[in-house]
Amino acid sequence: MSGRGSGAPGEPSTVGTPLTNNPLPTSGTPPYGAGRAAGLTHGPDRTTGVVSTSRTVFAAAHVVADPFADTTPESPAAIDWDATLAFRRHLWSHGLGVAEAMDTAQRGMGLDWPSAAELIRRSAAEAAAAGGRIACGVGTDQLVASEVNLADIRVAYEQQLSLVEDAGAQAVVMASRHLAATAAGPEPYVEIYGHLLRQAVGPVILHWLGPMFDPALQGYWGSADLDLATETFLQIIAEHPAKVDGVKVSLLDADREVQLRRRLPEGVRCYTGDDFHYPELIAGDAHGFSDALLGIFDPLAPLAADALRLLDGGDTTGFRNLLDPTVALSRHLFQTPTRYYKTGVVLLAWLAGHQPHFTMVGGLQSARSLPHLKRAYELADGLNLFPDPELAAARMRRLASVYGGAE
């Protein structure tokens, strides 16, 4: 089942309904549909499939849960494959690459390794059929023992790297909770990452995920001192520059990212993972710019694609004018505790009609409060992110009612 763009009973139908000039809902507190009340309208269909010529950009994509599966938070993930793959086609239709089976897909927060492996295989096949770019996460989350050694970690990384490459996708070597818990100092990182890079078939993306996204990754690269950690990170890259396509930096520290990207070997990209400062980092400065691999581009795909086309044409001011207003929404979704940003991402996908329900793997739809979700809706509506604002407003009213709020 996909349910793509479909309305549930009691919702306005989206079939054959214009996306502009819909009447405002007559009920709702707050006034759902406020973006339209301000005189804003949704733009025409912008699905061009044209890939940016000036930046390499991936949207980290969420997964759609199967709401009818009889599961618990500890159960293996139950995924609605039709809706999940349809959303990837949506991202490709806007010219964005898909970053698969990573943090936004609830990797390590409900998405178990067998489900992630199946997701990688299915999405890579879909990418090949659609002509879309895809990069998939490589980790060590198949390890179940509470205590593992470095040899176990290396083998786990090797197994996942092989699966991703066999599927025909680019590998993103993700940070490992097991390595963070086991390594004493920087040397194990240098040894294990060096081993993986030597055997990788093609250039990979190295992912530095900060502890604000996953507290278990505190002290990654062998030190809690970010300056020392950066030196180890750069050492690994410098020893294997031909095998590193780029680095994804998710530290929410723009100054540190800029300093890092200026020290990267020639030809190695810096993919920003900074969901707080992405417009300025992608726009860049006189010394360079960041490419992007961002969770916030999951809900922002059409708008981000429009902004990138302006940047491709040399209109940096227009790019910033379009993308800067989205930062308030992103900061709201990624507010502390940051790792629960996924709840807001899936809410917006539901409100936008990309899936027929607001259910998440592991029950993570309960991770944010109703006031948080209402504010996310308001900010997104103000940006005109919803193809059918009437549907979004109706769904938000239903959600408020379920939570016990006013109709």
C-alpha positions, -999 to +999 in steps of 0.1 A: +000+000+000+013+034-008-016+058-001+005+085-018-014+118-018-046+101-006-070+114+019-085+094+048-122+093+053-135+127+063-106+145+046-108+166+014-099+147-017-068+158-035-077+142-068-083+169-094-082+196-068-063+228-077-033+235-055-041+272-052-070+294-041-085+267-019-110+281+007-097+284+042-109+258+067-136+273+089-124+258+121-091+252+139-072+267+168-046+279+159-060+290+125-047+262+103-039+275+069-024+308+081+001+308+053-027+312+028-045+337+049-014+359+045-020+359+008+006+333-001-001+306-027+016+273-035+036+274-067+030+252-098+044+217-101+082+221-102+092+184-107+119+188-133+143+161-123+171+185-132+201+178-110+220+209-096+251+217-117+268+238-090+264+216-059+261+179-051+230+175-029+214+146-011+182+146+010+184+121+038+151+103+035+127+090+061+109+056+060+072+051+061+060+026+087+032+001+081+005+013+105-014-020+104+015-042+115+012-056+150+045-044+164+060-030+196+089-005+199+113-034+203+100-053+173+117-054+139+107-025+118+075-029+097+078-007+066+053+003+040+075-003+010+053+012-016+050+046+002+087+045+012+099+041-024+073+066-037+088+092-014+123+085-029+109+090-064+095+123-051+130+134-041+145+123-074+118+141-093+132+173-079+167+165-089+180+156-054+200+126-045+188+102-018+208+095+013+194+061+023+193+041+056+209+069+076+198+088+107+167+103+091+155+068+083+157+060+121+188+040+117+196+029+153+162+044+165+137+018+153+152+007+119+170-026+126+198-039+104+178-066+085+152-039+076+180-014+067+196-040+044+163-046+026+157-008+024+192-004+008+185-032-018+151-019-027+160+018-029+192+011-049+172-009-074+146+019-076+174+045-081+188+025-110+153+023-126+146+060-120+181+073-129+185+088-094+216+092-074+218+073-041+242+069-013+236+044+015+247+042+051+273+016+062+276+009+099+280-018+125+244-021+138+241-058+131+263-064+161+241-074+190+266-084+217+270-059+245+308-062+243+326-065+210+362-061+200+378-041+172+380-072+149+342-077+153+337-040+144+359-042+113+341-073+100+307-057+106+317-026+086+331-049+058+298-068+056+277-037+052+301-020+028+299-051+006+261-051+007+259-014-003+284-018-031+268-050-044+235-031-046+252-005-068+250+024-044+277+048-031+287+041+005+284+065+034+306+052+062+286+062+093+299+066+128+297+034+149+284+034+184+304+002+189+336+018+178+330+048+201+325+025+230+355+003+223+383+025+209+407+039+234+422+069+216+426+077+179+446+047+167+417+023+163+398+048+141+429+053+119+433+015+115+397+005+109+388+034+086+420+030+067+412-007+062+377+001+049+390+028+025+416+005+011+391-021+002+363+002-009+355-002-046+348+035-052+351+068-033+329+069-001+315+096+020+327+097+056+301+108+081+309+126+113+277+126+134+279+147+165+266+137+199+237+160+197+223+136+171+234+105+190+248+108+226+266+074+222+290+090+197+305+114+223+343+114+219+343+101+183+377+100+165+393+092+199+388+125+218+361+147+232+383+176+223+369+186+188+402+201+177+420+168+184+392+148+169+394+169+137+431+162+134+425+124+134+397+128+109+419+148+086+447+123+090+425+095+078+413+115+048+449+127+039+461+091+039+434+079+014+422+110-006+414+090-037+389+068-018+371+098-001+345+115-022+336+137+006+329+142+043+295+148+059+298+170+089+269+170+114+282+191+143+258+221+140+289+244+142+293+265+110+327+280+119+342+245+125+328+232+093+343+261+073+377+256+089+375+219+082+365+222+045+394+246+039+418+219+050+404+191+029+426+177+001+417+190-034+388+171-048+373+160-015+339+175-009+325+188+023+288+178+026+272+200+052+250+181+076+243+214+096+206+218+097+210+252+114+234+270+090+229+252+056+220+283+035+253+301+043+274+270+041+260+259+007+263+294-006+299+295+005+325+322+006+356+334-014+374+302-003+348+276-012+315+261-004+298+231+011+278+205-008+249+191+012+235+159+027+207+171+049+177+157+068+159+190+065+158+186+027+134+157+032+105+181+038+121+210+019+128+191-014+107+213-038+118+246-023+154+234-020+154+224-056+142+259-066+169+275-046+196+254-061+185+263-096+190+299-087+224+291-074+232+272-105+225+304-125+248+325-103+221+341-083+234+337-048+212+364-034+181+348-048+193+314-034+196+329+001+163+348-002+145+316-009+163+293+016+171+316+045+134+317+056+134+279+060+159+280+088+133+288+115+115+256+106+147+236+106+158+249+139+124+241+154+125+205+141+161+200+153+157+216+187+170+197+217+168+168+220+180+169+184+177+132+176+139+134+177+138+157+146+126+127+127+091+130+143+086+165+127+100+153+094+074+125+092+046+148+104+053+171+075+054+142+050+019+132+062+006+167+061+019+171+026+001+140+014+031+118+008+018+092+032-017+084+045-008+083+082+014+097+110+028+065+123+066+058+127+088+029+131+092+021+169+063+044+177+085+075+174+055+096+165+051+101+202+086+117+207+074+153+203+046+172+220+015+185+204+027+221+208+059+212+190+040+196+162+015+224+159+044+249+156+061+228+129+028+228+110+025+266+113+061+272+101+058+248+072+024+263+062+040+298+063+066+285+038+039+271+015+053+236+017+020+218+014+008+210-021-027+208-008-030+232+021-067+222+028-056+186+033-028+197+056-051+218+077-077+190+079-051+165+090-036+189+116-071+195+131-076+157+133-043+153+150-051+180+176-084+163+183-067+129+188-043+145+213-073+161+231-069+196+216-096+218+202-112+209+170 
